[in-house]
Protein backbone atom coordinates (compact mmCIF):
# COMPACT_ATOMS: atom_id res chain seq x y z
CA UNK A 1 0.00 0.00 0.00
CA UNK A 2 2.87 2.30 0.75
CA UNK A 3 4.30 1.68 -2.72
CA UNK A 4 0.98 2.64 -4.33
CA UNK A 5 0.86 5.80 -2.24
CA UNK A 6 4.44 6.76 -3.21
CA UNK A 7 3.60 6.10 -6.86
CA UNK A 8 0.47 8.25 -6.61
CA UNK A 9 2.41 11.11 -4.96
CA UNK A 10 5.19 10.90 -7.56
CA UNK A 11 2.64 10.71 -10.38
CA UNK A 12 0.80 13.79 -9.02
CA UNK A 13 4.07 15.70 -8.67
CA UNK A 14 5.04 14.78 -12.25
CA UNK A 15 1.66 15.94 -13.60
CA UNK A 16 1.84 19.19 -11.58
CA UNK A 17 5.43 19.82 -12.75
CA UNK A 18 4.52 19.14 -16.39
CA UNK A 19 1.45 21.39 -16.12
CA UNK A 20 3.52 24.17 -14.51
CA UNK A 21 6.18 23.87 -17.23
CA UNK A 22 3.49 24.00 -19.93
CA UNK A 23 1.83 27.08 -18.37
CA UNK A 24 5.23 28.77 -18.03
CA UNK A 25 6.00 27.93 -21.67
CA UNK A 26 2.65 29.42 -22.79
CA UNK A 27 3.24 32.55 -20.72
CA UNK A 28 6.69 33.05 -22.23
CA UNK A 29 5.33 32.41 -25.73
CA UNK A 30 2.55 34.97 -25.26
CA UNK A 31 5.08 37.52 -23.96
CA UNK A 32 7.35 36.80 -26.92
CA UNK A 33 4.51 37.43 -29.38
CA UNK A 34 3.56 40.67 -27.57
CA UNK A 35 7.17 41.87 -27.78
CA UNK A 36 7.26 40.97 -31.47
CA UNK A 37 4.19 43.11 -32.15
CA UNK A 38 5.64 45.96 -30.08
CA UNK A 39 8.91 45.72 -32.01
CA UNK A 40 7.01 45.88 -35.30
CA UNK A 41 5.11 48.97 -34.15
CA UNK A 42 8.39 50.58 -33.07
CA UNK A 43 10.00 49.87 -36.44
CA UNK A 44 6.99 51.38 -38.22
CA UNK A 45 7.14 54.44 -35.97
CA UNK A 46 10.86 54.90 -36.65
CA UNK A 47 10.22 54.62 -40.41
CA UNK A 48 7.47 57.27 -40.21
CA UNK A 49 9.81 59.56 -38.25
CA UNK A 50 12.51 59.12 -40.90
CA UNK A 51 10.03 60.05 -43.63
CA UNK A 52 8.91 63.12 -41.69
CA UNK A 53 12.54 64.12 -41.14
CA UNK A 54 13.25 63.78 -44.86
CA UNK A 55 10.22 65.92 -45.74
CA UNK A 56 11.26 68.55 -43.19
CA UNK A 57 14.84 68.62 -44.54
CA UNK A 58 13.52 69.16 -48.08
CA UNK A 59 11.19 71.89 -46.82
CA UNK A 60 14.03 73.54 -44.90
CA UNK A 61 16.17 73.52 -48.03
CA UNK A 62 13.40 75.20 -50.01
CA UNK A 63 12.88 77.80 -47.26
CA UNK A 64 16.56 78.79 -47.30
CA UNK A 65 16.68 79.70 -51.00
CA UNK A 66 17.40 83.38 -51.72
CA UNK A 67 14.18 83.64 -53.73
CA UNK A 68 12.11 82.45 -50.74
CA UNK A 69 13.91 84.81 -48.33
CA UNK A 70 13.32 87.73 -50.73
CA UNK A 71 9.64 86.78 -51.12
CA UNK A 72 9.08 86.61 -47.35
CA UNK A 73 10.96 89.86 -46.77
CA UNK A 74 8.93 91.75 -49.37
CA UNK A 75 5.46 90.27 -48.77
CA UNK A 76 5.23 89.26 -45.11
CA UNK A 77 7.68 91.74 -43.59
CA UNK A 78 7.04 94.66 -45.98
CA UNK A 79 10.73 95.19 -46.68
CA UNK A 80 12.11 96.82 -49.84
CA UNK A 81 15.40 97.97 -51.29
CA UNK A 82 16.61 101.15 -49.55
CA UNK A 83 16.54 104.35 -51.56
CA UNK A 84 19.92 105.99 -52.24
CA UNK A 85 19.22 108.79 -49.75
CA UNK A 86 18.81 106.19 -46.95
CA UNK A 87 22.23 104.61 -47.58
CA UNK A 88 25.01 105.94 -45.32
CA UNK A 89 28.71 105.41 -45.80
CA UNK A 90 30.47 103.52 -43.04
CA UNK A 91 33.73 105.35 -43.73
CA UNK A 92 36.70 104.80 -45.99
CA UNK A 93 37.47 101.29 -47.10
CA UNK A 94 40.39 99.77 -45.22
CA UNK A 95 43.64 99.39 -47.12
CA UNK A 96 44.57 95.75 -47.61
CA UNK A 97 48.16 95.07 -48.56
CA UNK A 98 48.75 92.51 -51.26
CA UNK A 99 50.90 89.58 -50.12
CA UNK A 100 54.34 89.40 -51.66
CA UNK A 101 54.72 86.83 -54.42
CA UNK A 102 57.73 84.61 -53.88
CA UNK A 103 59.34 83.11 -56.94
CA UNK A 104 61.56 80.84 -54.87
CA UNK A 105 60.61 77.23 -54.25
CA UNK A 106 59.71 76.49 -50.63
CA UNK A 107 62.52 73.94 -50.10
CA UNK A 108 65.21 76.24 -51.51
CA UNK A 109 64.39 79.34 -49.49
CA UNK A 110 68.04 80.04 -48.63
CA UNK A 111 69.44 79.78 -52.17
CA UNK A 112 69.13 82.56 -54.70
CA UNK A 113 66.75 82.07 -57.60
CA UNK A 114 68.22 82.80 -61.05
CA UNK A 115 67.13 86.08 -62.57
CA UNK A 116 64.90 85.74 -65.66
CA UNK A 117 66.42 86.50 -69.00
CA UNK A 118 65.32 89.58 -70.94
CA UNK A 119 62.81 87.63 -73.05
CA UNK A 120 61.47 85.67 -70.06
CA UNK A 121 59.14 88.13 -68.40
CA UNK A 122 57.19 86.78 -65.45
CA UNK A 123 53.55 87.62 -65.24
CA UNK A 124 51.33 87.35 -62.21
CA UNK A 125 48.08 85.55 -62.84
CA UNK A 126 45.18 87.03 -60.85
CA UNK A 127 43.31 84.51 -58.72
Buried (B, 14 or more C-beta within 10 A) or exposed (E): EEEEEEEEEEEEEEEEEEEEEEEEEEEEEEEEEEEEEEEEEEEEEEEEEEEEEEEEEEEEEEEEEEEEEEEEEEEEEEEEEEEEEEEEEEEEEEEEEEEEEEEEEEEEEEEEEEEEEEEEEEEEEEE
